[in-house]
């Protein structure tokens, strides 16, 4: 059952971000925008969602493809629909996920850096 309140959505989204960062390793910098964004729920009702942007240096010895694969598996276990994007140039592995409540996540990793960004599900604005 999806979270019903803005507080629950924020908490659940923060837990997904935190578990993803822990799985990927490294020391993460939080660059989240503290302002909720306007959105439209699947029922066309005005709502809000929480944006996120986290960055980190990739730990030495990390295989970008392996980390991206682990993140994708983790997100599938959490119930997200996951898409793996073929590595670009320079080699950057990317995984995207969508949740049933409209959540959207993107994880990118190269030999130098990792980013985790996304938006929480949309909940009715208070």
BELDA-V283792 format. One record per residue. N is the residue number from 1. RES is the residue in one letter. PSI is psi in whole degrees, 0 to 359 (none if undefined). NEAR is the number of other C-alpha atoms within 8 Angstrom. Layout:
n: (N,N)
res: (RES,RES)
psi: (PSI,PSI)
near: (NEAR,NEAR)
This chain:
n: (1,2,3,4,5,6,7,8,9,10,11,12,13,14,15,16,17,18,19,20,21,22,23,24,25,26,27,28,29,30,31,32,33,34,35,36,37,38,39,40,41,42,43,44,45,46,47,48,49,50,51,52,53,54,55,56,57,58,59,60,61,62,63,64,65,66,67,68,69,70,71,72,73,74,75,76,77,78,79,80,81,82,83,84,85,86,87,88,89,90,91,92,93,94,95,96,97,98,99,100,101,102,103,104,105,106,107,108,109,110,111,112,113,114,115,116,117,118,119,120,121,122,123,124,125,126)
res: (X,X,X,X,X,X,X,X,X,X,X,X,X,X,X,X,X,X,X,X,X,X,X,X,X,X,X,X,X,X,X,X,X,X,X,X,X,X,X,X,X,X,X,X,X,X,X,X,X,X,X,X,X,X,X,X,X,X,X,X,X,X,X,X,X,X,X,X,X,X,X,X,X,X,X,X,X,X,X,X,X,X,X,X,X,X,X,X,X,X,X,X,X,X,X,X,X,X,X,X,X,X,X,X,X,X,X,X,X,X,X,X,X,X,X,X,X,X,X,X,X,X,X,X,X,X)
psi: (126,154,145,336,161,319,319,319,314,315,311,319,317,323,320,316,313,315,328,315,317,317,318,334,181,178,117,143,127,117,30,143,123,352,126,151,150,146,175,124,166,342,7,13,137,138,193,154,157,126,158,145,118,141,153,153,143,128,144,142,4,137,110,317,320,319,315,320,318,319,315,316,318,315,323,316,329,357,10,154,122,140,130,129,131,144,141,194,127,165,108,121,140,139,137,149,147,141,167,339,13,6,150,128,144,127,126,141,136,185,339,321,161,144,146,120,164,189,140,177,161,126,154,130,140,none)
near: (2,5,7,7,8,11,6,9,13,10,8,9,9,8,8,8,9,8,8,10,11,8,8,8,8,10,6,9,7,7,8,8,8,6,6,9,8,8,9,11,11,5,5,6,8,10,12,14,14,12,14,11,12,12,12,11,10,13,7,5,4,9,7,11,8,8,11,14,9,9,13,14,8,9,12,10,7,6,7,11,9,11,8,8,8,6,9,7,5,5,7,12,14,13,15,13,14,11,11,7,7,9,13,12,11,12,13,12,16,11,10,7,10,12,12,14,11,11,11,13,12,13,12,11,7,2)
